[in-house]
Amino acid sequence: MSDYRKYVPLDDALFDYVLANTTAPDAVQRALMARTHELGDSRRMQIAHPQAVFMNFLTRSIGARSALEIGTFTGYSALAIARGLPPDGRLIACDVSEEWTAIAREAWAAAGVADRIDLRVGPALETLAALPRGTTFDLVFIDADKESYVDYYESVLPHLDPNGVILADNPRSERGHPRRQHPVGRQGYRFLHRRRADQGHPRLQRARFSRRKSRDRVAPVRRRTDPDPEASRLGLNRTASGPTLTRCPGLSCLESRFA
């Protein structure tokens, strides 16, 4: 494959243009950002506003009715997802902090979406293990401890609806440590390696779109229902014998980076 690189370097001027042409935060969002800012260094765990706009856009675009969030913090991402759900849609939000999620509850109530969000305070893996059989999600957002990303990924897959989407936030770094040599960074690379292993078969697809000098990254994964034509020709659309396809049949992977 030819090395054809097409991108626009993201500098401050271009980023200012992007922000100026992105739907601005409303009063509830501005208040939540201000409240989160008061938390000091922890405020960095809040997603950027353009990412929230994208997540709301995606939630609406795929017609999601059920969603799961692992790592809620003060609720900015959950607010974006919940606003994209229909009135009878439901989001299960998982976090371990009563303090941070208390801020989230106030924002959700102010936005009028509290009835769409089922907050579960406790370890997310325990919440996932306790889900009733047959529970499925159209959209999953993972934004928690990088050490557990692979475990979250594996636990979520059985509950992912056909054509459902998983968004994994910033899997390559944690607190400024994106390199493989850092213990937390290694876990992010482990997650990406596991995710990439699931696309090594003709039935699976993978694409990456990137912007230079970007900080926040989101790695989406979509569960496919449409068989790959080339895989059909090769007779590979049935259950595969390899461990990656028996564990993770039919995924389409995409990584997108946000400034």
Secondary structure as the mmCIF struct_conf table of DSSP 4:
data_model
#
loop_
_struct_conf.conf_type_id
_struct_conf.id
_struct_conf.beg_label_comp_id
_struct_conf.beg_label_asym_id
_struct_conf.beg_label_seq_id
_struct_conf.end_label_comp_id
_struct_conf.end_label_asym_id
_struct_conf.end_label_seq_id
HELX_RH_AL_P HELX_RH_AL_P1 ASP A 12 ALA A 20
TURN_TY1_P TURN_TY1_P1 ASN A 21 ASN A 21
BEND BEND1 THR A 22 THR A 22
HELX_LH_PP_P HELX_LH_PP_P1 THR A 23 PRO A 25
HELX_RH_AL_P HELX_RH_AL_P2 ALA A 27 HIS A 37
TURN_TY1_P TURN_TY1_P2 GLU A 38 LEU A 39
HELX_RH_3T_P HELX_RH_3T_P1 GLY A 40 MET A 45
BEND BEND2 GLN A 46 GLN A 46
HELX_LH_PP_P HELX_LH_PP_P2 ILE A 47 ALA A 48
HELX_RH_AL_P HELX_RH_AL_P3 HIS A 49 SER A 61
TURN_TY1_P TURN_TY1_P3 ILE A 62 GLY A 63
STRN STRN1 SER A 66 ILE A 70
TURN_TY1_P TURN_TY1_P4 PHE A 73 THR A 74
BEND BEND3 GLY A 75 GLY A 75
HELX_RH_AL_P HELX_RH_AL_P4 TYR A 76 GLY A 84
BEND BEND4 LEU A 85 LEU A 85
TURN_TY1_P TURN_TY1_P5 PRO A 87 ASP A 88
STRN STRN2 ARG A 90 ASP A 95
BEND BEND5 VAL A 96 VAL A 96
HELX_RH_AL_P HELX_RH_AL_P5 GLU A 98 ALA A 111
TURN_TY1_P TURN_TY1_P6 GLY A 112 GLY A 112
HELX_RH_3T_P HELX_RH_3T_P2 ALA A 114 ARG A 116
STRN STRN3 ILE A 117 VAL A 121
BEND BEND6 GLY A 122 GLY A 122
HELX_RH_AL_P HELX_RH_AL_P6 ALA A 124 ALA A 129
TURN_TY1_P TURN_TY1_P7 ALA A 130 ALA A 130
BEND BEND7 LEU A 131 LEU A 131
HELX_LH_PP_P HELX_LH_PP_P3 PRO A 132 PRO A 132
TURN_TY1_P TURN_TY1_P8 ARG A 133 GLY A 134
STRN STRN4 PHE A 137 ILE A 142
BEND BEND8 ALA A 144 ALA A 144
HELX_RH_3T_P HELX_RH_3T_P3 LYS A 146 SER A 148
HELX_RH_AL_P HELX_RH_AL_P7 TYR A 149 VAL A 156
HELX_RH_3T_P HELX_RH_3T_P4 LEU A 157 HIS A 159
STRN STRN5 LEU A 160 ASP A 169
BEND BEND9 ASN A 170 ASN A 170
TURN_TY1_P TURN_TY1_P9 PRO A 171 ARG A 172
BEND BEND10 GLU A 174 GLU A 174
TURN_TY1_P TURN_TY1_P10 ARG A 175 GLY A 176
BEND BEND11 ARG A 179 ARG A 179
TURN_TY1_P TURN_TY1_P11 ARG A 180 GLN A 181
BEND BEND12 HIS A 182 HIS A 182
HELX_RH_AL_P HELX_RH_AL_P8 PRO A 183 ALA A 197
TURN_TY1_P TURN_TY1_P12 ASP A 198 GLN A 199
BEND BEND13 GLY A 200 HIS A 201
TURN_TY1_P TURN_TY1_P13 PRO A 202 ARG A 203
STRN STRN6 GLN A 205 PHE A 209
TURN_TY1_P TURN_TY1_P14 ARG A 212 LYS A 213
STRN STRN7 ARG A 217 ARG A 223
BEND BEND14 ASP A 226 ASP A 226
HELX_LH_PP_P HELX_LH_PP_P4 PRO A 227 ASP A 228
HELX_RH_AL_P HELX_RH_AL_P9 PRO A 229 ARG A 233
TURN_TY1_P TURN_TY1_P15 LEU A 234 GLY A 235
BEND BEND15 ASN A 237 ARG A 238
BEND BEND16 SER A 241 GLY A 242
HELX_RH_AL_P HELX_RH_AL_P10 PRO A 243 ARG A 247
BEND BEND17 CYS A 248 CYS A 248
BEND BEND18 GLY A 250 GLY A 250
STRN STRN8 LEU A 251 ARG A 257
#
